Amino acid sequence: MRRANGRQSGGGQSFGIDQIPKSLLPLLALQHTLATPWPVVAGVTLAFLLMETPVAWLFHRMGLRDRPY
C-alpha cells in the first residue's frame, strides 16, 4: 500500500493494485459510450497490467523516471 508521501509500506511492490484501477475504471466509465464489449475491456486491462512494469523499467533505464516502478 502506498503512503501519503508516495513511498510503499512493506518495501515491496503491490503488483496490480495500482495498475488495474488505472486502466479498468476509465474503461468501465466509457464502456457503454464507446460500445466496448467485455472481452476488449478485459484485454486492455490485462495488456496495461502486463506492459506497465516493463515500460516503467525501460523509462527508468533511459533516465525518464526516478524509480523503476
NUDO-502331 format. One record per atom (N, C-alpha, C, O, CB): x, y, z; atom name; residue in one letter. Coordinates in pm, whole numbers, padded with zeros to 5 digits, always signed. Atoms other than C-alpha are relative to their C-alpha. Glycine has a CB too. Example, Ala and Ser with C-alpha at 12.3 -4.5 7.8 and 13.67 -1.06 7.14 Angstrom:
residues 2
<atom east="+00089" north="-00119" up="+00000" lumse="N" lumgu="A"/>
<atom east="+01230" north="-00450" up="+00780" lumse="CA" lumgu="A"/>
<atom east="+00090" north="+00120" up="+00000" lumse="C" lumgu="A"/>
<atom east="+00194" north="+00118" up="+00066" lumse="O" lumgu="A"/>
<atom east="-00099" north="+00003" up="+00125" lumse="CB" lumgu="A"/>
<atom east="-00082" north="-00119" up="-00006" lumse="N" lumgu="S"/>
<atom east="+01367" north="-00106" up="+00714" lumse="CA" lumgu="S"/>
<atom east="-00077" north="+00109" up="+00073" lumse="C" lumgu="S"/>
<atom east="-00026" north="+00220" up="+00090" lumse="O" lumgu="S"/>
<atom east="+00041" north="+00046" up="-00142" lumse="CB" lumgu="S"/>
//
This chain:
residues 69
<atom east="+00085" north="-00118" up="+00000" lumse="N" lumgu="M"/>
<atom east="+00000" north="+00000" up="+00000" lumse="CA" lumgu="M"/>
<atom east="+00089" north="+00124" up="+00000" lumse="C" lumgu="M"/>
<atom east="+00193" north="+00126" up="+00066" lumse="O" lumgu="M"/>
<atom east="-00096" north="+00000" up="+00122" lumse="CB" lumgu="M"/>
<atom east="-00078" north="-00123" up="+00007" lumse="N" lumgu="R"/>
<atom east="+00127" north="+00347" up="-00079" lumse="CA" lumgu="R"/>
<atom east="-00034" north="+00092" up="+00116" lumse="C" lumgu="R"/>
<atom east="-00149" north="+00099" up="+00160" lumse="O" lumgu="R"/>
<atom east="-00024" north="+00072" up="-00133" lumse="CB" lumgu="R"/>
<atom east="+00019" north="-00100" up="-00104" lumse="N" lumgu="R"/>
<atom east="+00174" north="+00607" up="+00188" lumse="CA" lumgu="R"/>
<atom east="-00027" north="+00135" up="-00064" lumse="C" lumgu="R"/>
<atom east="-00015" north="+00149" up="-00185" lumse="O" lumgu="R"/>
<atom east="+00122" north="+00007" up="+00094" lumse="CB" lumgu="R"/>
<atom east="+00031" north="-00134" up="+00051" lumse="N" lumgu="A"/>
<atom east="+00081" north="+00974" up="+00154" lumse="CA" lumgu="A"/>
<atom east="+00121" north="+00065" up="-00067" lumse="C" lumgu="A"/>
<atom east="+00105" north="+00148" up="-00156" lumse="O" lumgu="A"/>
<atom east="-00049" north="+00088" up="+00114" lumse="CB" lumgu="A"/>
<atom east="-00120" north="-00060" up="+00059" lumse="N" lumgu="N"/>
<atom east="+00443" north="+01062" up="+00069" lumse="CA" lumgu="N"/>
<atom east="+00047" north="-00073" up="-00125" lumse="C" lumgu="N"/>
<atom east="+00153" north="-00040" up="-00178" lumse="O" lumgu="N"/>
<atom east="+00111" north="+00004" up="+00102" lumse="CB" lumgu="N"/>
<atom east="-00033" north="+00070" up="+00123" lumse="N" lumgu="G"/>
<atom east="+00446" north="+00821" up="-00226" lumse="CA" lumgu="G"/>
<atom east="+00081" north="-00126" up="+00019" lumse="C" lumgu="G"/>
<atom east="+00099" north="-00204" up="-00075" lumse="O" lumgu="G"/>
<atom east="+00073" north="+00091" up="-00089" lumse="CB" lumgu="G"/>
<atom east="-00077" north="+00121" up="-00027" lumse="N" lumgu="R"/>
<atom east="+00653" north="+00551" up="-00059" lumse="CA" lumgu="R"/>
<atom east="-00095" north="-00114" up="+00034" lumse="C" lumgu="R"/>
<atom east="-00203" north="-00092" up="+00087" lumse="O" lumgu="R"/>
<atom east="+00102" north="+00022" up="+00114" lumse="CB" lumgu="R"/>
<atom east="+00082" north="+00116" up="-00029" lumse="N" lumgu="Q"/>
<atom east="+00519" north="+00200" up="-00027" lumse="CA" lumgu="Q"/>
<atom east="+00036" north="-00057" up="+00136" lumse="C" lumgu="Q"/>
<atom east="+00153" north="-00062" up="+00172" lumse="O" lumgu="Q"/>
<atom east="+00016" north="-00106" up="-00108" lumse="CB" lumgu="Q"/>
<atom east="-00027" north="+00067" up="-00127" lumse="N" lumgu="S"/>
<atom east="+00481" north="+00034" up="+00310" lumse="CA" lumgu="S"/>
<atom east="+00039" north="-00144" up="-00029" lumse="C" lumgu="S"/>
<atom east="-00007" north="-00202" up="-00128" lumse="O" lumgu="S"/>
<atom east="-00123" north="+00006" up="+00094" lumse="CB" lumgu="S"/>
<atom east="-00042" north="+00137" up="+00018" lumse="N" lumgu="G"/>
<atom east="+00646" north="-00305" up="+00345" lumse="CA" lumgu="G"/>
<atom east="+00118" north="-00015" up="-00094" lumse="C" lumgu="G"/>
<atom east="+00175" north="-00124" up="-00102" lumse="O" lumgu="G"/>
<atom east="-00113" north="-00081" up="-00051" lumse="CB" lumgu="G"/>
<atom east="-00118" north="+00002" up="+00083" lumse="N" lumgu="G"/>
<atom east="+00920" north="-00219" up="+00097" lumse="CA" lumgu="G"/>
<atom east="-00015" north="-00067" up="-00135" lumse="C" lumgu="G"/>
<atom east="+00076" north="-00058" up="-00217" lumse="O" lumgu="G"/>
<atom east="+00106" north="-00066" up="+00072" lumse="CB" lumgu="G"/>
<atom east="+00016" north="+00069" up="+00127" lumse="N" lumgu="G"/>
<atom east="+00777" north="-00422" up="-00193" lumse="CA" lumgu="G"/>
<atom east="-00107" north="+00063" up="-00087" lumse="C" lumgu="G"/>
<atom east="-00181" north="+00151" up="-00043" lumse="O" lumgu="G"/>
<atom east="-00033" north="-00145" up="+00023" lumse="CB" lumgu="G"/>
<atom east="+00104" north="-00048" up="+00090" lumse="N" lumgu="Q"/>
<atom east="+00559" north="-00360" up="-00493" lumse="CA" lumgu="Q"/>
<atom east="-00127" north="-00080" up="+00020" lumse="C" lumgu="Q"/>
<atom east="-00122" north="-00199" up="+00052" lumse="O" lumgu="Q"/>
<atom east="+00047" north="-00009" up="-00147" lumse="CB" lumgu="Q"/>
<atom east="+00130" north="+00066" up="-00003" lumse="N" lumgu="S"/>
<atom east="+00191" north="-00441" up="-00487" lumse="CA" lumgu="S"/>
<atom east="-00046" north="-00013" up="-00144" lumse="C" lumgu="S"/>
<atom east="-00116" north="+00075" up="-00195" lumse="O" lumgu="S"/>
<atom east="-00104" north="+00078" up="+00088" lumse="CB" lumgu="S"/>
<atom east="+00027" north="+00017" up="+00142" lumse="N" lumgu="F"/>
<atom east="+00156" north="-00578" up="-00838" lumse="CA" lumgu="F"/>
<atom east="-00149" north="-00006" up="-00026" lumse="C" lumgu="F"/>
<atom east="-00219" north="-00089" up="+00032" lumse="O" lumgu="F"/>
<atom east="+00068" north="-00126" up="-00052" lumse="CB" lumgu="F"/>
<atom east="+00140" north="-00001" up="+00040" lumse="N" lumgu="G"/>
<atom east="-00181" north="-00498" up="-00990" lumse="CA" lumgu="G"/>
<atom east="-00087" north="+00096" up="+00079" lumse="C" lumgu="G"/>
<atom east="-00188" north="+00144" up="+00028" lumse="O" lumgu="G"/>
<atom east="-00056" north="-00135" up="+00012" lumse="CB" lumgu="G"/>
<atom east="+00082" north="-00088" up="-00083" lumse="N" lumgu="I"/>
<atom east="-00313" north="-00285" up="-00704" lumse="CA" lumgu="I"/>
<atom east="-00007" north="+00140" up="-00060" lumse="C" lumgu="I"/>
<atom east="-00111" north="+00206" up="-00052" lumse="O" lumgu="I"/>
<atom east="+00056" north="+00007" up="+00143" lumse="CB" lumgu="I"/>
<atom east="-00004" north="-00133" up="+00059" lumse="N" lumgu="D"/>
<atom east="-00209" north="+00032" up="-00883" lumse="CA" lumgu="D"/>
<atom east="-00042" north="-00002" up="-00148" lumse="C" lumgu="D"/>
<atom east="-00111" north="+00089" up="-00194" lumse="O" lumgu="D"/>
<atom east="+00140" north="+00058" up="+00013" lumse="CB" lumgu="D"/>
<atom east="+00023" north="+00003" up="+00144" lumse="N" lumgu="Q"/>
<atom east="-00232" north="-00077" up="-01248" lumse="CA" lumgu="Q"/>
<atom east="-00145" north="-00028" up="-00037" lumse="C" lumgu="Q"/>
<atom east="-00198" north="+00034" up="-00129" lumse="O" lumgu="Q"/>
<atom east="+00089" north="-00102" up="-00062" lumse="CB" lumgu="Q"/>
<atom east="+00136" north="+00041" up="+00039" lumse="N" lumgu="I"/>
<atom east="-00577" north="-00238" up="-01255" lumse="CA" lumgu="I"/>
<atom east="-00100" north="+00116" up="+00008" lumse="C" lumgu="I"/>
<atom east="-00173" north="+00139" up="-00088" lumse="O" lumgu="I"/>
<atom east="-00048" north="-00115" up="+00090" lumse="CB" lumgu="I"/>
<atom east="+00095" north="-00111" up="-00002" lumse="N" lumgu="P"/>
<atom east="-00779" north="+00063" up="-01134" lumse="CA" lumgu="P"/>
<atom east="+00029" north="+00108" up="-00104" lumse="C" lumgu="P"/>
<atom east="-00063" north="+00170" up="-00157" lumse="O" lumgu="P"/>
<atom east="-00002" north="+00062" up="+00136" lumse="CB" lumgu="P"/>
<atom east="-00034" north="-00102" up="+00099" lumse="N" lumgu="K"/>
<atom east="-00586" north="+00297" up="-01366" lumse="CA" lumgu="K"/>
<atom east="-00052" north="-00032" up="-00139" lumse="C" lumgu="K"/>
<atom east="-00082" north="+00059" up="-00216" lumse="O" lumgu="K"/>
<atom east="+00150" north="+00018" up="-00006" lumse="CB" lumgu="K"/>
<atom east="+00048" north="+00036" up="+00132" lumse="N" lumgu="S"/>
<atom east="-00698" north="+00103" up="-01670" lumse="CA" lumgu="S"/>
<atom east="-00147" north="-00041" up="+00001" lumse="C" lumgu="S"/>
<atom east="-00221" north="-00009" up="-00092" lumse="O" lumgu="S"/>
<atom east="+00083" north="-00112" up="-00057" lumse="CB" lumgu="S"/>
<atom east="+00136" north="+00055" up="-00002" lumse="N" lumgu="L"/>
<atom east="-01024" north="-00063" up="-01564" lumse="CA" lumgu="L"/>
<atom east="-00107" north="+00106" up="+00024" lumse="C" lumgu="L"/>
<atom east="-00210" north="+00104" up="-00042" lumse="O" lumgu="L"/>
<atom east="-00009" north="-00107" up="+00107" lumse="CB" lumgu="L"/>
<atom east="+00104" north="-00097" up="-00033" lumse="N" lumgu="L"/>
<atom east="-01213" north="+00231" up="-01414" lumse="CA" lumgu="L"/>
<atom east="-00036" north="+00092" up="-00117" lumse="C" lumgu="L"/>
<atom east="-00155" north="+00112" up="-00143" lumse="O" lumgu="L"/>
<atom east="+00044" north="+00084" up="+00118" lumse="CB" lumgu="L"/>
<atom east="+00041" north="-00080" up="+00118" lumse="N" lumgu="P"/>
<atom east="-01192" north="+00460" up="-01722" lumse="CA" lumgu="P"/>
<atom east="-00070" north="-00083" up="-00107" lumse="C" lumgu="P"/>
<atom east="-00163" north="-00036" up="-00172" lumse="O" lumgu="P"/>
<atom east="+00123" north="+00068" up="-00061" lumse="CB" lumgu="P"/>
<atom east="+00066" north="+00086" up="+00099" lumse="N" lumgu="L"/>
<atom east="-01283" north="+00167" up="-01945" lumse="CA" lumgu="L"/>
<atom east="-00144" north="-00030" up="+00039" lumse="C" lumgu="L"/>
<atom east="-00233" north="-00029" up="-00046" lumse="O" lumgu="L"/>
<atom east="+00078" north="-00132" up="-00016" lumse="CB" lumgu="L"/>
<atom east="+00136" north="+00027" up="-00046" lumse="N" lumgu="L"/>
<atom east="-01586" north="+00085" up="-01732" lumse="CA" lumgu="L"/>
<atom east="-00088" north="+00125" up="-00012" lumse="C" lumgu="L"/>
<atom east="-00206" north="+00116" up="-00044" lumse="O" lumgu="L"/>
<atom east="+00001" north="-00050" up="+00144" lumse="CB" lumgu="L"/>
<atom east="+00077" north="-00124" up="+00009" lumse="N" lumgu="A"/>
<atom east="-01692" north="+00450" up="-01725" lumse="CA" lumgu="A"/>
<atom east="-00043" north="+00030" up="-00143" lumse="C" lumgu="A"/>
<atom east="-00150" north="+00088" up="-00166" lumse="O" lumgu="A"/>
<atom east="+00082" north="+00117" up="+00056" lumse="CB" lumgu="A"/>
<atom east="+00029" north="-00030" up="+00141" lumse="N" lumgu="L"/>
<atom east="-01682" north="+00472" up="-02106" lumse="CA" lumgu="L"/>
<atom east="-00047" north="-00121" up="-00080" lumse="C" lumgu="L"/>
<atom east="-00063" north="-00112" up="-00202" lumse="O" lumgu="L"/>
<atom east="+00122" north="+00059" up="-00065" lumse="CB" lumgu="L"/>
<atom east="+00033" north="+00123" up="+00071" lumse="N" lumgu="Q"/>
<atom east="-01782" north="+00117" up="-02191" lumse="CA" lumgu="Q"/>
<atom east="-00126" north="+00014" up="-00085" lumse="C" lumgu="Q"/>
<atom east="-00126" north="-00026" up="-00202" lumse="O" lumgu="Q"/>
<atom east="-00018" north="-00113" up="+00098" lumse="CB" lumgu="Q"/>
<atom east="+00126" north="-00012" up="+00076" lumse="N" lumgu="H"/>
<atom east="-02139" north="+00198" up="-02297" lumse="CA" lumgu="H"/>
<atom east="+00009" north="+00110" up="-00105" lumse="C" lumgu="H"/>
<atom east="-00048" north="+00096" up="-00213" lumse="O" lumgu="H"/>
<atom east="-00116" north="+00028" up="+00095" lumse="CB" lumgu="H"/>
<atom east="-00014" north="-00111" up="+00095" lumse="N" lumgu="T"/>
<atom east="-02047" north="+00527" up="-02466" lumse="CA" lumgu="T"/>
<atom east="+00077" north="-00044" up="-00124" lumse="C" lumgu="T"/>
<atom east="+00041" north="-00008" up="-00236" lumse="O" lumgu="T"/>
<atom east="+00071" north="+00118" up="+00066" lumse="CB" lumgu="T"/>
<atom east="-00083" north="+00046" up="+00111" lumse="N" lumgu="L"/>
<atom east="-01782" north="+00358" up="-02680" lumse="CA" lumgu="L"/>
<atom east="-00043" north="-00135" up="-00056" lumse="C" lumgu="L"/>
<atom east="+00017" north="-00186" up="-00151" lumse="O" lumgu="L"/>
<atom east="+00144" north="-00008" up="+00043" lumse="CB" lumgu="L"/>
<atom east="+00051" north="+00131" up="+00041" lumse="N" lumgu="A"/>
<atom east="-01981" north="+00033" up="-02720" lumse="CA" lumgu="A"/>
<atom east="+00112" north="-00105" up="+00002" lumse="C" lumgu="A"/>
<atom east="+00132" north="-00179" up="-00095" lumse="O" lumgu="A"/>
<atom east="-00063" north="+00008" up="-00141" lumse="CB" lumgu="A"/>
<atom east="-00113" north="+00091" up="-00015" lumse="N" lumgu="T"/>
<atom east="-01684" north="-00167" up="-02593" lumse="CA" lumgu="T"/>
<atom east="-00046" north="-00130" up="+00065" lumse="C" lumgu="T"/>
<atom east="-00100" north="-00127" up="+00176" lumse="O" lumgu="T"/>
<atom east="+00113" north="+00066" up="+00084" lumse="CB" lumgu="T"/>
<atom east="+00040" north="+00127" up="-00059" lumse="N" lumgu="P"/>
<atom east="-01750" north="-00538" up="-02535" lumse="CA" lumgu="P"/>
<atom east="+00092" north="-00041" up="+00116" lumse="C" lumgu="P"/>
<atom east="+00205" north="+00006" up="+00126" lumse="O" lumgu="P"/>
<atom east="-00001" north="-00110" up="-00106" lumse="CB" lumgu="P"/>
<atom east="-00076" north="+00045" up="-00118" lumse="N" lumgu="W"/>
<atom east="-01633" north="-00710" up="-02214" lumse="CA" lumgu="W"/>
<atom east="+00135" north="-00062" up="-00034" lumse="C" lumgu="W"/>
<atom east="+00232" north="-00035" up="+00036" lumse="O" lumgu="W"/>
<atom east="-00082" north="-00099" up="+00078" lumse="CB" lumgu="W"/>
<atom east="-00133" north="+00056" up="+00030" lumse="N" lumgu="P"/>
<atom east="-01354" north="-00911" up="-02382" lumse="CA" lumgu="P"/>
<atom east="+00104" north="+00108" up="-00033" lumse="C" lumgu="P"/>
<atom east="+00221" north="+00091" up="-00001" lumse="O" lumgu="P"/>
<atom east="-00011" north="-00096" up="-00117" lumse="CB" lumgu="P"/>
<atom east="-00094" north="-00109" up="+00030" lumse="N" lumgu="V"/>
<atom east="-01198" north="-00586" up="-02509" lumse="CA" lumgu="V"/>
<atom east="+00041" north="+00071" up="+00129" lumse="C" lumgu="V"/>
<atom east="+00158" north="+00104" up="+00147" lumse="O" lumgu="V"/>
<atom east="-00064" north="+00101" up="-00100" lumse="CB" lumgu="V"/>
<atom east="-00031" north="-00063" up="-00129" lumse="N" lumgu="V"/>
<atom east="-01222" north="-00428" up="-02163" lumse="CA" lumgu="V"/>
<atom east="+00100" north="-00086" up="+00077" lumse="C" lumgu="V"/>
<atom east="+00198" north="-00035" up="+00131" lumse="O" lumgu="V"/>
<atom east="-00128" north="+00021" up="+00084" lumse="CB" lumgu="V"/>
<atom east="-00091" north="+00091" up="-00070" lumse="N" lumgu="A"/>
<atom east="-01056" north="-00735" up="-02011" lumse="CA" lumgu="A"/>
<atom east="+00137" north="-00005" up="-00067" lumse="C" lumgu="A"/>
<atom east="+00239" north="-00006" up="+00002" lumse="O" lumgu="A"/>
<atom east="-00061" north="-00142" up="+00006" lumse="CB" lumgu="A"/>
<atom east="-00126" north="+00004" up="+00073" lumse="N" lumgu="G"/>
<atom east="-00790" north="-00746" up="-02283" lumse="CA" lumgu="G"/>
<atom east="+00084" north="+00125" up="+00019" lumse="C" lumgu="G"/>
<atom east="+00205" north="+00117" up="+00037" lumse="O" lumgu="G"/>
<atom east="-00025" north="-00021" up="-00146" lumse="CB" lumgu="G"/>
<atom east="-00073" north="-00126" up="-00020" lumse="N" lumgu="V"/>
<atom east="-00696" north="-00379" up="-02249" lumse="CA" lumgu="V"/>
<atom east="+00053" north="+00009" up="+00143" lumse="C" lumgu="V"/>
<atom east="+00165" north="+00052" up="+00165" lumse="O" lumgu="V"/>
<atom east="-00092" north="+00121" up="-00031" lumse="CB" lumgu="V"/>
<atom east="-00044" north="-00001" up="-00140" lumse="N" lumgu="T"/>
<atom east="-00681" north="-00411" up="-01870" lumse="CA" lumgu="T"/>
<atom east="+00118" north="-00094" up="+00020" lumse="C" lumgu="T"/>
<atom east="+00215" north="-00058" up="+00086" lumse="O" lumgu="T"/>
<atom east="-00115" north="-00041" up="+00093" lumse="CB" lumgu="T"/>
<atom east="-00109" north="+00097" up="-00012" lumse="N" lumgu="L"/>
<atom east="-00461" north="-00720" up="-01896" lumse="CA" lumgu="L"/>
<atom east="+00126" north="+00052" up="-00070" lumse="C" lumgu="L"/>
<atom east="+00236" north="+00037" up="-00017" lumse="O" lumgu="L"/>
<atom east="-00041" north="-00134" up="-00059" lumse="CB" lumgu="L"/>
<atom east="-00115" north="-00055" up="+00072" lumse="N" lumgu="A"/>
<atom east="-00235" north="-00555" up="-02155" lumse="CA" lumgu="A"/>
<atom east="+00066" north="+00112" up="+00080" lumse="C" lumgu="A"/>
<atom east="+00189" north="+00118" up="+00088" lumse="O" lumgu="A"/>
<atom east="-00043" north="+00052" up="-00139" lumse="CB" lumgu="A"/>
<atom east="-00056" north="-00107" up="-00082" lumse="N" lumgu="F"/>
<atom east="-00192" north="-00248" up="-01935" lumse="CA" lumgu="F"/>
<atom east="+00072" north="-00056" up="+00121" lumse="C" lumgu="F"/>
<atom east="+00179" north="-00009" up="+00158" lumse="O" lumgu="F"/>
<atom east="-00110" north="+00097" up="+00044" lumse="CB" lumgu="F"/>
<atom east="-00061" north="+00062" up="-00118" lumse="N" lumgu="L"/>
<atom east="-00118" north="-00467" up="-01634" lumse="CA" lumgu="L"/>
<atom east="+00135" north="-00062" up="-00035" lumse="C" lumgu="L"/>
<atom east="+00231" north="-00048" up="+00041" lumse="O" lumgu="L"/>
<atom east="-00094" north="-00107" up="+00058" lumse="CB" lumgu="L"/>
<atom east="-00122" north="+00070" up="+00039" lumse="N" lumgu="L"/>
<atom east="+00147" north="-00667" up="-01821" lumse="CA" lumgu="L"/>
<atom east="+00107" north="+00094" up="-00057" lumse="C" lumgu="L"/>
<atom east="+00226" north="+00066" up="-00045" lumse="O" lumgu="L"/>
<atom east="-00032" north="-00107" up="-00100" lumse="CB" lumgu="L"/>
<atom east="-00097" north="-00089" up="+00065" lumse="N" lumgu="M"/>
<atom east="+00310" north="-00375" up="-02005" lumse="CA" lumgu="M"/>
<atom east="+00049" north="+00115" up="+00087" lumse="C" lumgu="M"/>
<atom east="+00156" north="+00170" up="+00060" lumse="O" lumgu="M"/>
<atom east="-00061" north="+00056" up="-00124" lumse="CB" lumgu="M"/>
<atom east="-00035" north="-00117" up="-00079" lumse="N" lumgu="E"/>
<atom east="+00320" north="-00106" up="-01736" lumse="CA" lumgu="E"/>
<atom east="+00133" north="-00017" up="+00072" lumse="C" lumgu="E"/>
<atom east="+00213" north="+00077" up="+00075" lumse="O" lumgu="E"/>
<atom east="-00109" north="+00029" up="+00100" lumse="CB" lumgu="E"/>
<atom east="-00125" north="+00021" up="-00074" lumse="N" lumgu="T"/>
<atom east="+00604" north="-00260" up="-01533" lumse="CA" lumgu="T"/>
<atom east="+00122" north="+00000" up="-00092" lumse="C" lumgu="T"/>
<atom east="+00219" north="+00069" up="-00061" lumse="O" lumgu="T"/>
<atom east="-00006" north="-00131" up="+00076" lumse="CB" lumgu="T"/>
<atom east="-00116" north="-00007" up="+00089" lumse="N" lumgu="P"/>
<atom east="+00843" north="-00327" up="-01826" lumse="CA" lumgu="P"/>
<atom east="+00023" north="+00140" up="-00059" lumse="C" lumgu="P"/>
<atom east="+00138" north="+00182" up="-00075" lumse="O" lumgu="P"/>
<atom east="-00015" north="-00100" up="-00111" lumse="CB" lumgu="P"/>
<atom east="-00015" north="-00134" up="+00057" lumse="N" lumgu="V"/>
<atom east="+00775" north="+00017" up="-01975" lumse="CA" lumgu="V"/>
<atom east="+00055" north="+00095" up="+00107" lumse="C" lumgu="V"/>
<atom east="+00140" north="+00178" up="+00076" lumse="O" lumgu="V"/>
<atom east="-00136" north="+00052" up="-00054" lumse="CB" lumgu="V"/>
<atom east="-00052" north="-00084" up="-00109" lumse="N" lumgu="A"/>
<atom east="+00834" north="+00185" up="-01635" lumse="CA" lumgu="A"/>
<atom east="+00148" north="-00028" up="+00022" lumse="C" lumgu="A"/>
<atom east="+00226" north="+00064" up="+00044" lumse="O" lumgu="A"/>
<atom east="-00079" north="-00024" up="+00130" lumse="CB" lumgu="A"/>
<atom east="-00142" north="+00037" up="-00017" lumse="N" lumgu="W"/>
<atom east="+01164" north="-00007" up="-01602" lumse="CA" lumgu="W"/>
<atom east="+00083" north="+00060" up="-00114" lumse="C" lumgu="W"/>
<atom east="+00191" north="+00113" up="-00091" lumse="O" lumgu="W"/>
<atom east="+00016" north="-00155" up="+00004" lumse="CB" lumgu="W"/>
<atom east="-00071" north="-00055" up="+00116" lumse="N" lumgu="L"/>
<atom east="+01266" north="+00098" up="-01955" lumse="CA" lumgu="L"/>
<atom east="+00015" north="+00152" up="+00013" lumse="C" lumgu="L"/>
<atom east="+00123" north="+00205" up="-00014" lumse="O" lumgu="L"/>
<atom east="-00075" north="-00034" up="-00130" lumse="CB" lumgu="L"/>
<atom east="-00008" north="-00145" up="-00020" lumse="N" lumgu="F"/>
<atom east="+01185" north="+00463" up="-01881" lumse="CA" lumgu="F"/>
<atom east="+00100" north="+00035" up="+00109" lumse="C" lumgu="F"/>
<atom east="+00170" north="+00137" up="+00099" lumse="O" lumgu="F"/>
<atom east="-00138" north="+00056" up="+00035" lumse="CB" lumgu="F"/>
<atom east="-00100" north="-00022" up="-00106" lumse="N" lumgu="H"/>
<atom east="+01394" north="+00438" up="-01563" lumse="CA" lumgu="H"/>
<atom east="+00140" north="-00014" up="-00057" lumse="C" lumgu="H"/>
<atom east="+00228" north="+00067" up="-00028" lumse="O" lumgu="H"/>
<atom east="-00022" north="-00100" up="+00117" lumse="CB" lumgu="H"/>
<atom east="-00131" north="+00023" up="+00060" lumse="N" lumgu="R"/>
<atom east="+01688" north="+00297" up="-01762" lumse="CA" lumgu="R"/>
<atom east="+00038" north="+00114" up="-00095" lumse="C" lumgu="R"/>
<atom east="+00156" north="+00146" up="-00111" lumse="O" lumgu="R"/>
<atom east="+00002" north="-00134" up="-00075" lumse="CB" lumgu="R"/>
<atom east="-00026" north="-00110" up="+00093" lumse="N" lumgu="M"/>
<atom east="+01652" north="+00582" up="-02014" lumse="CA" lumgu="M"/>
<atom east="+00016" north="+00134" up="+00074" lumse="C" lumgu="M"/>
<atom east="+00050" north="+00235" up="+00012" lumse="O" lumgu="M"/>
<atom east="-00114" north="+00011" up="-00101" lumse="CB" lumgu="M"/>
<atom east="-00014" north="-00121" up="-00078" lumse="N" lumgu="G"/>
<atom east="+01659" north="+00838" up="-01730" lumse="CA" lumgu="G"/>
<atom east="-00124" north="+00087" up="+00003" lumse="C" lumgu="G"/>
<atom east="-00118" north="+00202" up="+00046" lumse="O" lumgu="G"/>
<atom east="+00113" north="+00079" up="-00051" lumse="CB" lumgu="G"/>
<atom east="+00123" north="-00076" up="+00002" lumse="N" lumgu="L"/>
<atom east="+01298" north="+00947" up="-01774" lumse="CA" lumgu="L"/>
<atom east="-00079" north="-00010" up="+00130" lumse="C" lumgu="L"/>
<atom east="-00171" north="+00069" up="+00154" lumse="O" lumgu="L"/>
<atom east="-00085" north="-00046" up="-00113" lumse="CB" lumgu="L"/>
<atom east="+00067" north="+00019" up="-00129" lumse="N" lumgu="R"/>
<atom east="+01188" north="+00820" up="-01431" lumse="CA" lumgu="R"/>
<atom east="+00105" north="-00012" up="+00109" lumse="C" lumgu="R"/>
<atom east="+00216" north="-00059" up="+00084" lumse="O" lumgu="R"/>
<atom east="-00091" north="-00126" up="-00003" lumse="CB" lumgu="R"/>
<atom east="-00091" north="+00012" up="-00113" lumse="N" lumgu="D"/>
<atom east="+01348" north="+00838" up="-01088" lumse="CA" lumgu="D"/>
<atom east="+00005" north="-00141" up="+00056" lumse="C" lumgu="D"/>
<atom east="+00111" north="-00187" up="+00099" lumse="O" lumgu="D"/>
<atom east="-00040" north="+00096" up="+00109" lumse="CB" lumgu="D"/>
<atom east="+00009" north="+00135" up="-00055" lumse="N" lumgu="R"/>
<atom east="+01230" north="+00494" up="-00978" lumse="CA" lumgu="R"/>
<atom east="-00048" north="-00096" up="-00108" lumse="C" lumgu="R"/>
<atom east="-00125" north="-00057" up="-00196" lumse="O" lumgu="R"/>
<atom east="-00095" north="-00002" up="+00122" lumse="CB" lumgu="R"/>
<atom east="+00041" north="+00095" up="+00104" lumse="N" lumgu="P"/>
<atom east="+01184" north="+00178" up="-01184" lumse="CA" lumgu="P"/>
<atom east="-00138" north="-00061" up="+00020" lumse="C" lumgu="P"/>
<atom east="-00169" north="-00164" up="-00040" lumse="O" lumgu="P"/>
<atom east="+00101" north="-00111" up="-00007" lumse="CB" lumgu="P"/>
<atom east="+00135" north="+00053" up="-00021" lumse="N" lumgu="Y"/>
<atom east="+00827" north="+00124" up="-01060" lumse="CA" lumgu="Y"/>
<atom east="-00098" north="+00112" up="+00014" lumse="C" lumgu="Y"/>
<atom east="-00217" north="+00088" up="+00033" lumse="O" lumgu="Y"/>
<atom east="-00006" north="-00090" up="+00123" lumse="CB" lumgu="Y"/>
//
